[in-house]
Amino acid sequence: MLVVTTENVPGQRVCEVKGQVFGVVVRSRGLGGNIMAGVRSLAGGEITEYTQLLEEARRHAVDRMVANATTVGANAVVMMRFDSSEIGQTMSEIVAYGTAVVVEPA
């Protein structure tokens, strides 16, 4: 599955638009991770526990979006974007979304 953040794919022509697709992931760091992140935040700098959590969540959100696009018969997703928000103080929601299309060589 081709996933791009652009509207067009060089050398390809969009021959069918299948519609919007998305993948949603809500994650929470466990108690141990929250404690370690809290200790690291006292010293400043990158909180690697949260960086890892968000990287994994983005990967899973993209995987779910690709599965959604495959279900509707697409072979590409264009204009892919991420959105994120916090739910409470311990959870993060990551959404990957875009437009599912069928492309063919131009």
TIMI-2910 file (N, C-alpha, C, CB; in pm, 1 decimal, decimal comma, always signed):
<rs>
+----------+----------+----------+----------+----------+----------+----------+----------+----------+----------+----------+----------+------+
!      n_x !      n_y !      n_z !     ca_x !     ca_y !     ca_z !      c_x !      c_y !      c_z !     cb_x !     cb_y !     cb_z ! resn !
+----------+----------+----------+----------+----------+----------+----------+----------+----------+----------+----------+----------+------+
!    +86,6 !   -118,5 !     +0,0 !     +0,0 !     +0,0 !     +0,0 !    +89,7 !   +122,8 !     +0,0 !    -97,7 !     +0,9 !   +123,9 !  Met !
!    +66,5 !   +209,2 !    -95,6 !   +140,2 !   +334,5 !   -104,4 !    +69,6 !   +438,0 !    -17,2 !   +151,3 !   +383,5 !   -252,5 !  Leu !
!   +143,2 !   +500,7 !    +74,5 !    +86,9 !   +604,1 !   +162,1 !   +173,6 !   +728,7 !   +146,5 !    +81,0 !   +556,4 !   +313,4 !  Val !
!   +110,6 !   +838,5 !   +102,5 !   +184,3 !   +963,4 !    +80,9 !   +110,8 !  +1080,0 !   +145,7 !   +204,1 !   +989,9 !    -69,9 !  Val !
!   +186,4 !  +1181,5 !   +177,4 !   +126,9 !  +1302,5 !   +235,1 !    +90,7 !  +1404,4 !   +127,2 !   +223,0 !  +1365,6 !   +336,0 !  Thr !
!   +122,9 !  +1373,9 !     +3,5 !    +95,6 !  +1464,4 !   -107,7 !    -39,8 !  +1433,1 !   -171,1 !   +207,1 !  +1455,1 !   -212,9 !  Thr !
!    -86,2 !  +1526,3 !   -253,7 !   -214,9 !  +1507,7 !   -321,4 !   -202,4 !  +1413,9 !   -440,3 !   -270,6 !  +1642,0 !   -367,3 !  Glu !
!    -87,5 !  +1415,5 !   -504,1 !    -63,4 !  +1333,1 !   -621,8 !    +60,5 !  +1247,4 !   -601,1 !    -48,1 !  +1420,5 !   -747,3 !  Asn !
!    +69,1 !  +1141,5 !   -681,9 !   +185,9 !  +1054,1 !   -679,9 !   +253,7 !  +1066,0 !   -816,0 !   +146,3 !   +904,6 !   -647,8 !  Val !
!   +377,9 !  +1112,6 !   -819,4 !   +445,7 !  +1127,1 !   -948,6 !   +446,0 !   +995,0 !  -1027,4 !   +590,0 !  +1175,9 !   -927,3 !  Pro !
!   +410,9 !  +1005,4 !  -1154,4 !   +408,5 !   +888,2 !  -1240,5 !   +284,2 !   +802,2 !  -1225,7 !   +527,7 !   +805,6 !  -1213,7 !  Gly !
!   +192,1 !   +842,9 !  -1138,9 !    +69,2 !   +766,8 !  -1116,8 !    -51,0 !   +858,0 !  -1142,7 !    +64,5 !   +708,2 !   -971,4 !  Gln !
!   -161,1 !   +796,4 !  -1179,9 !   -284,4 !   +870,1 !  -1203,4 !   -391,2 !   +811,4 !  -1111,6 !   -328,1 !   +863,1 !  -1354,5 !  Arg !
!   -462,5 !   +899,8 !  -1042,3 !   -573,9 !   +854,3 !   -958,3 !   -690,2 !   +823,2 !  -1050,8 !   -614,0 !   +962,2 !   -849,9 !  Val !
!   -733,8 !   +696,2 !  -1052,5 !   -844,8 !   +658,8 !  -1140,9 !   -973,4 !   +635,5 !  -1063,3 !   -809,4 !   +533,7 !  -1220,1 !  Cys !
!   -965,0 !   +628,2 !   -929,8 !  -1086,2 !   +611,5 !   -849,4 !  -1059,3 !   +658,7 !   -707,3 !  -1133,7 !   +463,5 !   -849,9 !  Glu !
!  -1153,8 !   +731,9 !   -651,9 !  -1145,6 !   +776,1 !   -512,6 !  -1242,5 !   +690,7 !   -432,1 !  -1178,6 !   +929,9 !   -497,9 !  Val !
!  -1188,9 !   +624,5 !   -330,3 !  -1270,8 !   +535,7 !   -247,0 !  -1329,0 !   +608,5 !   -125,8 !  -1187,8 !   +416,3 !   -200,3 !  Lys !
!  -1263,4 !   +716,4 !    -83,4 !  -1314,4 !   +793,5 !    +29,2 !  -1215,2 !   +802,6 !   +144,5 !  -1442,7 !   +732,9 !    +78,1 !  Gly !
!  -1261,8 !   +864,8 !   +250,8 !  -1177,4 !   +887,3 !   +367,4 !  -1154,4 !   +756,2 !   +442,1 !  -1240,9 !   +992,0 !   +460,8 !  Gln !
!  -1031,0 !   +737,9 !   +487,7 !   -997,5 !   +623,8 !   +572,2 !   -918,0 !   +674,9 !   +692,0 !   -916,5 !   +515,6 !   +492,4 !  Val !
!   -924,7 !   +601,6 !   +800,9 !   -852,3 !   +643,2 !   +919,7 !   -816,4 !   +522,0 !  +1004,8 !   -935,1 !   +743,4 !  +1000,9 !  Phe !
!   -723,4 !   +545,1 !  +1094,5 !   -685,1 !   +446,1 !  +1195,2 !   -669,2 !   +519,6 !  +1326,5 !   -553,2 !   +370,2 !  +1155,8 !  Gly !
!   -731,1 !   +469,6 !  +1431,7 !   -729,4 !   +535,1 !  +1563,1 !   -662,3 !   +443,5 !  +1663,9 !   -873,3 !   +571,4 !  +1609,8 !  Val !
!   -577,1 !   +502,4 !  +1747,6 !   -513,4 !   +429,4 !  +1857,0 !   -519,2 !   +517,7 !  +1981,1 !   -365,0 !   +390,1 !  +1821,8 !  Val !
!   -560,2 !   +459,6 !  +2092,6 !   -555,9 !   +529,0 !  +2221,9 !   -461,0 !   +449,7 !  +2309,7 !   -700,1 !   +542,0 !  +2288,3 !  Val !
!   -360,8 !   +517,3 !  +2361,4 !   -258,8 !   +450,6 !  +2441,3 !   -241,3 !   +520,2 !  +2575,8 !   -125,7 !   +447,0 !  +2365,8 !  Arg !
!   -202,4 !   +439,1 !  +2671,9 !   -169,8 !   +489,7 !  +2804,6 !    -40,3 !   +425,6 !  +2849,3 !   -284,1 !   +461,6 !  +2906,2 !  Ser !
!    +47,4 !   +503,6 !  +2904,0 !   +172,1 !   +452,0 !  +2959,5 !   +138,9 !   +385,7 !  +3092,3 !   +279,2 !   +565,7 !  +2977,4 !  Arg !
!   +197,6 !   +270,6 !  +3121,0 !   +173,5 !   +201,4 !  +3247,0 !   +229,8 !   +279,2 !  +3365,8 !   +234,4 !    +62,1 !  +3242,6 !  Gly !
!   +197,6 !   +235,3 !  +3484,7 !   +240,2 !   +302,6 !  +3607,9 !   +391,9 !   +317,9 !  +3614,3 !   +190,9 !   +225,3 !  +3730,1 !  Leu !
!   +464,8 !   +211,2 !  +3582,2 !   +611,4 !   +217,4 !  +3585,8 !   +666,2 !   +321,3 !  +3489,5 !   +670,7 !    +81,3 !  +3553,1 !  Gly !
!   +610,6 !   +323,7 !  +3368,8 !   +654,0 !   +421,9 !  +3269,3 !   +622,5 !   +563,4 !  +3311,7 !   +589,5 !   +393,5 !  +3135,9 !  Gly !
!   +506,2 !   +584,3 !  +3373,3 !   +469,4 !   +717,4 !  +3421,0 !   +564,2 !   +764,0 !  +3531,6 !   +324,3 !   +717,9 !  +3471,8 !  Asn !
!   +601,9 !   +672,1 !  +3619,6 !   +695,0 !   +708,4 !  +3727,3 !   +830,7 !   +746,0 !  +3669,3 !   +710,2 !   +592,0 !  +3828,3 !  Ile !
!   +882,2 !   +663,8 !  +3575,1 !  +1011,8 !   +694,1 !  +3513,2 !  +1005,7 !   +825,5 !  +3435,7 !  +1054,9 !   +579,5 !  +3419,7 !  Met !
!   +897,1 !   +848,5 !  +3364,9 !   +882,8 !   +974,1 !  +3289,9 !   +878,6 !  +1092,3 !  +3385,0 !   +755,7 !   +971,8 !  +3202,8 !  Ala !
!   +809,6 !  +1076,4 !  +3498,4 !   +803,8 !  +1183,3 !  +3597,6 !   +940,9 !  +1216,0 !  +3653,3 !   +710,4 !  +1145,3 !  +3710,4 !  Gly !
!  +1020,9 !  +1113,4 !  +3680,6 !  +1157,0 !  +1134,6 !  +3731,9 !  +1242,1 !  +1204,9 !  +3626,4 !  +1222,4 !   +999,6 !  +3772,9 !  Val !
!  +1231,8 !  +1159,7 !  +3499,3 !  +1309,6 !  +1222,5 !  +3392,0 !  +1269,1 !  +1368,6 !  +3370,0 !  +1292,4 !  +1143,9 !  +3261,8 !  Arg !
!  +1141,3 !  +1399,0 !  +3389,9 !  +1095,4 !  +1535,9 !  +3365,5 !  +1155,5 !  +1633,7 !  +3465,2 !   +943,3 !  +1542,8 !  +3371,8 !  Ser !
!  +1196,8 !  +1586,8 !  +3580,3 !  +1260,8 !  +1674,0 !  +3678,4 !  +1393,8 !  +1727,7 !  +3627,3 !  +1282,0 !  +1599,4 !  +3809,2 !  Leu !
!  +1465,1 !  +1645,5 !  +3550,5 !  +1595,4 !  +1685,7 !  +3498,8 !  +1584,0 !  +1760,4 !  +3366,2 !  +1684,2 !  +1564,0 !  +3481,8 !  Ala !
!  +1469,3 !  +1751,6 !  +3300,5 !  +1452,0 !  +1817,2 !  +3170,6 !  +1501,8 !  +1727,6 !  +3058,6 !  +1525,9 !  +1951,9 !  +3167,3 !  Gly !
!  +1476,9 !  +1767,5 !  +2935,4 !  +1519,1 !  +1690,5 !  +2819,7 !  +1409,3 !  +1599,9 !  +2768,5 !  +1640,7 !  +1609,1 !  +2853,1 !  Gly !
!  +1448,4 !  +1512,2 !  +2677,5 !  +1351,7 !  +1422,6 !  +2614,8 !  +1303,2 !  +1316,3 !  +2713,0 !  +1413,1 !  +1356,1 !  +2491,6 !  Glu !
!  +1174,8 !  +1290,8 !  +2709,2 !  +1114,3 !  +1184,0 !  +2789,7 !  +1100,3 !  +1064,1 !  +2696,6 !   +973,3 !  +1227,6 !  +2852,3 !  Ile !
!  +1199,6 !   +977,2 !  +2696,7 !  +1204,6 !   +868,7 !  +2599,1 !  +1087,5 !   +772,5 !  +2613,2 !  +1334,3 !   +792,9 !  +2613,0 !  Thr !
!  +1033,1 !   +754,9 !  +2732,7 !   +918,4 !   +665,9 !  +2750,8 !   +798,7 !   +714,0 !  +2668,8 !   +880,4 !   +656,7 !  +2899,6 !  Glu !
!   +775,3 !   +844,6 !  +2668,6 !   +663,0 !   +898,6 !  +2592,4 !   +693,8 !   +905,2 !  +2442,6 !   +626,8 !  +1037,3 !  +2644,0 !  Tyr !
!   +818,8 !   +931,1 !  +2407,6 !   +856,6 !   +930,5 !  +2266,1 !   +831,3 !   +793,3 !  +2206,5 !  +1004,5 !   +970,4 !  +2248,4 !  Thr !
!   +873,8 !   +689,1 !  +2274,2 !   +852,7 !   +552,6 !  +2227,2 !   +703,7 !   +520,1 !  +2217,3 !   +922,1 !   +453,0 !  +2320,4 !  Gln !
!   +626,7 !   +561,1 !  +2318,0 !   +482,7 !   +537,4 !  +2318,4 !   +416,8 !   +599,6 !  +2195,7 !   +419,7 !   +593,5 !  +2446,4 !  Leu !
!   +451,2 !   +724,9 !  +2164,7 !   +389,0 !   +794,5 !  +2051,8 !   +435,1 !   +738,7 !  +1917,3 !   +420,1 !   +943,4 !  +2058,9 !  Leu !
!   +563,0 !   +698,3 !  +1907,8 !   +610,9 !   +637,2 !  +1783,6 !   +535,9 !   +507,7 !  +1754,4 !   +762,1 !   +610,1 !  +1791,6 !  Glu !
!   +518,9 !   +423,8 !  +1856,0 !   +445,6 !   +298,9 !  +1838,6 !   +299,0 !   +325,1 !  +1805,0 !   +456,0 !   +213,4 !  +1964,8 !  Glu !
!   +239,4 !   +422,8 !  +1870,6 !    +99,2 !   +454,8 !  +1844,9 !    +80,4 !   +503,1 !  +1701,2 !    +49,3 !   +561,4 !  +1943,9 !  Ala !
!   +172,2 !   +584,4 !  +1650,5 !   +162,1 !   +631,4 !  +1511,4 !   +173,4 !   +515,4 !  +1413,7 !   +271,2 !   +735,7 !  +1481,4 !  Arg !
!   +267,4 !   +424,7 !  +1439,3 !   +281,9 !   +308,1 !  +1352,2 !   +153,6 !   +225,0 !  +1350,0 !   +400,3 !   +221,5 !  +1398,3 !  Arg !
!    +95,5 !   +202,8 !  +1467,5 !    -27,9 !   +124,4 !  +1474,0 !   -144,0 !   +196,6 !  +1406,6 !    -63,3 !    +93,7 !  +1619,3 !  His !
!   -150,4 !   +328,9 !  +1422,2 !   -257,1 !   +406,0 !  +1357,7 !   -245,6 !   +395,4 !  +1204,9 !   -251,2 !   +554,9 !  +1402,2 !  Ala !
!   -123,9 !   +403,9 !  +1151,9 !   -103,8 !   +390,8 !  +1007,3 !   -140,9 !   +249,8 !   +962,2 !    +42,9 !   +423,0 !   +968,9 !  Val !
!   -101,1 !   +148,3 !  +1039,4 !   -136,5 !    +10,2 !  +1004,5 !   -287,8 !     -7,6 !   +997,4 !    -76,9 !    -87,8 !  +1106,7 !  Asp !
!   -359,6 !    +50,9 !  +1091,0 !   -506,2 !    +40,4 !  +1091,7 !   -568,3 !   +116,4 !   +975,6 !   -562,6 !    +92,7 !  +1223,7 !  Arg !
!   -510,4 !   +232,1 !   +941,4 !   -559,3 !   +308,8 !   +827,3 !   -539,1 !   +229,5 !   +698,4 !   -487,6 !   +445,4 !   +818,7 !  Met !
!   -422,9 !   +166,9 !   +682,5 !   -393,2 !    +85,9 !   +564,3 !   -490,1 !    -31,7 !   +555,7 !   -247,0 !    +35,3 !   +567,8 !  Val !
!   -519,6 !    -95,4 !   +668,5 !   -616,6 !   -205,3 !   +669,1 !   -753,9 !   -156,1 !   +624,8 !   -625,6 !   -268,7 !   +809,2 !  Ala !
!   -792,2 !    -38,4 !   +670,5 !   -920,0 !    +22,3 !   +631,3 !   -921,5 !    +49,1 !   +480,7 !   -944,6 !   +153,9 !   +709,8 !  Asn !
!   -810,5 !   +103,0 !   +428,7 !   -801,6 !   +132,5 !   +285,1 !   -806,2 !     +4,3 !   +202,5 !   -672,5 !   +210,4 !   +254,0 !  Ala !
!   -741,7 !   -100,3 !   +249,6 !   -743,7 !   -228,6 !   +179,9 !   -885,0 !   -284,2 !   +174,1 !   -650,3 !   -328,7 !   +248,5 !  Thr !
!   -958,7 !   -268,4 !   +282,7 !  -1096,4 !   -318,4 !   +290,4 !  -1185,8 !   -253,6 !   +184,5 !  -1154,3 !   -293,0 !   +430,1 !  Thr !
!  -1162,9 !   -125,6 !   +155,5 !  -1247,9 !    -57,4 !    +56,7 !  -1195,5 !    -72,2 !    -86,1 !  -1259,1 !    +90,3 !    +91,3 !  Val !
!  -1085,5 !   -147,1 !   -103,3 !  -1034,9 !   -175,0 !   -237,3 !   -934,6 !    -75,8 !   -291,2 !  -1146,7 !   -181,9 !   -329,9 !  Gly !
!   -874,4 !     +4,1 !   -205,4 !   -774,7 !   +102,5 !   -249,6 !   -636,8 !    +37,0 !   -259,9 !   -769,9 !   +223,4 !   -152,1 !  Ala !
!   -549,9 !    +99,0 !   -339,7 !   -410,3 !    +55,5 !   -342,4 !   -315,4 !   +167,4 !   -301,7 !   -373,8 !     +4,9 !   -481,1 !  Asn !
!   -373,7 !   +280,9 !   -256,6 !   -293,0 !   +393,2 !   -209,1 !   -377,2 !   +482,2 !   -118,1 !   -236,6 !   +475,0 !   -328,4 !  Ala !
!   -306,9 !   +557,3 !    -34,5 !   -370,1 !   +660,9 !    +47,3 !   -293,8 !   +789,5 !    +21,4 !   -370,3 !   +623,5 !   +201,2 !  Val !
!   -366,2 !   +893,5 !    -20,5 !   -304,2 !  +1024,1 !    -45,1 !   -348,7 !  +1122,2 !    +62,5 !   -340,8 !  +1077,9 !   -186,4 !  Val !
!   -273,6 !  +1229,8 !    +75,4 !   -301,9 !  +1336,1 !   +172,9 !   -308,8 !  +1281,6 !   +316,6 !   -434,4 !  +1406,2 !   +137,2 !  Met !
!   -220,5 !  +1186,5 !   +348,7 !   -219,7 !  +1127,0 !   +482,1 !   -172,2 !  +1230,4 !   +584,1 !   -129,2 !  +1000,8 !   +485,7 !  Met !
!   -239,7 !  +1233,3 !   +697,4 !   -206,8 !  +1324,9 !   +807,0 !   -221,0 !  +1251,1 !   +939,3 !   -298,3 !  +1451,2 !   +804,2 !  Arg !
!   -159,9 !  +1309,2 !  +1042,4 !   -177,7 !  +1262,5 !  +1179,2 !   -248,7 !  +1369,9 !  +1258,9 !    -42,0 !  +1226,3 !  +1244,4 !  Phe !
!   -325,5 !  +1327,9 !  +1356,5 !   -384,5 !  +1417,8 !  +1454,3 !   -367,9 !  +1349,7 !  +1588,7 !   -536,2 !  +1449,9 !  +1422,3 !  Asp !
!   -355,2 !  +1428,8 !  +1692,1 !   -340,7 !  +1369,1 !  +1825,3 !   -408,9 !  +1456,9 !  +1928,1 !   -191,6 !  +1349,4 !  +1861,6 !  Ser !
!   -447,4 !  +1392,7 !  +2036,6 !   -507,5 !  +1466,0 !  +2147,5 !   -485,4 !  +1386,9 !  +2274,6 !   -658,9 !  +1491,5 !  +2123,4 !  Ser !
!   -508,5 !  +1450,6 !  +2384,9 !   -494,2 !  +1387,9 !  +2515,6 !   -632,1 !  +1355,6 !  +2569,3 !   -416,5 !  +1479,2 !  +2614,0 !  Glu !
!   -643,2 !  +1240,2 !  +2632,0 !   -766,2 !  +1201,9 !  +2699,9 !   -728,9 !  +1188,4 !  +2846,6 !   -828,9 !  +1067,6 !  +2641,2 !  Ile !
!   -779,6 !  +1278,2 !  +2927,7 !   -737,1 !  +1279,8 !  +3067,3 !   -590,6 !  +1318,4 !  +3074,5 !   -760,9 !  +1142,4 !  +3134,3 !  Gly !
!   -522,6 !  +1271,7 !  +3176,8 !   -381,1 !  +1305,9 !  +3191,3 !   -290,2 !  +1188,6 !  +3161,3 !   -353,7 !  +1356,4 !  +3330,7 !  Gln !
!   -348,0 !  +1074,0 !  +3129,4 !   -263,9 !   +955,7 !  +3111,1 !   -278,1 !   +889,3 !  +2975,4 !   -295,0 !   +856,4 !  +3216,4 !  Thr !
!   -369,4 !   +936,3 !  +2891,1 !   -392,1 !   +869,9 !  +2763,5 !   -372,3 !   +966,0 !  +2646,7 !   -532,2 !   +810,5 !  +2759,2 !  Met !
!   -322,0 !   +910,0 !  +2536,9 !   -304,9 !   +985,6 !  +2413,6 !   -380,0 !   +916,0 !  +2302,0 !   -155,3 !  +1001,1 !  +2377,7 !  Ser !
!   -448,7 !   +995,2 !  +2221,1 !   -518,4 !   +943,2 !  +2104,4 !   -441,4 !   +988,0 !  +1981,4 !   -667,2 !   +991,7 !  +2099,4 !  Glu !
!   -410,1 !   +893,6 !  +1894,0 !   -342,2 !   +923,6 !  +1768,4 !   -433,3 !   +876,5 !  +1655,5 !   -200,2 !   +854,9 !  +1760,9 !  Ile !
!   -455,0 !   +963,7 !  +1556,6 !   -536,2 !   +929,5 !  +1440,7 !   -451,8 !   +951,9 !  +1315,3 !   -668,2 !  +1014,4 !  +1436,4 !  Val !
!   -445,5 !   +851,4 !  +1230,2 !   -387,0 !   +865,1 !  +1097,1 !   -503,7 !   +864,8 !  +1000,4 !   -282,7 !   +749,6 !  +1064,7 !  Ala !
!   -508,9 !   +962,4 !   +909,2 !   -621,5 !   +968,0 !   +815,7 !   -575,5 !  +1018,9 !   +679,8 !   -733,7 !  +1058,0 !   +870,9 !  Tyr !
!   -653,0 !   +985,7 !   +578,9 !   -623,0 !  +1028,3 !   +443,8 !   -734,1 !   +986,7 !   +350,2 !   -490,1 !   +971,1 !   +397,3 !  Gly !
!   -708,1 !   +998,5 !   +220,6 !   -805,7 !   +962,3 !   +120,2 !   -758,8 !   +834,1 !    +49,2 !   -826,4 !  +1078,9 !    +18,8 !  Thr !
!   -842,8 !   +731,1 !    +55,3 !   -812,9 !   +603,9 !    -10,3 !   -843,7 !   +618,3 !   -159,4 !   -895,2 !   +486,1 !    +53,4 !  Ala !
!   -748,5 !   +577,8 !   -242,5 !   -763,3 !   +589,5 !   -387,2 !   -709,8 !   +464,7 !   -456,5 !   -690,5 !   +714,8 !   -439,0 !  Val !
!   -746,2 !   +452,5 !   -581,5 !   -684,4 !   +352,8 !   -669,3 !   -599,5 !   +429,9 !   -768,2 !   -792,1 !   +262,2 !   -742,7 !  Val !
!   -471,7 !   +396,0 !   -774,6 !   -382,2 !   +462,4 !   -868,8 !   -332,9 !   +359,6 !   -970,2 !   -262,4 !   +529,9 !   -794,8 !  Val !
!   -294,6 !   +412,5 !  -1087,7 !   -235,7 !   +329,0 !  -1192,4 !   -128,2 !   +412,2 !  -1261,4 !   -344,6 !   +278,5 !  -1295,5 !  Glu !
!    -33,4 !   +346,7 !  -1325,7 !    +71,6 !   +423,1 !  -1394,8 !    +12,3 !   +519,3 !  -1496,9 !   +169,8 !   +328,1 !  -1464,1 !  Pro !
!    +68,9 !   +638,2 !  -1502,1 !    +18,7 !   +741,8 !  -1595,1 !    +56,4 !   +710,1 !  -1738,8 !    +73,6 !   +880,2 !  -1556,9 !  Ala !
+----------+----------+----------+----------+----------+----------+----------+----------+----------+----------+----------+----------+------+
</rs>
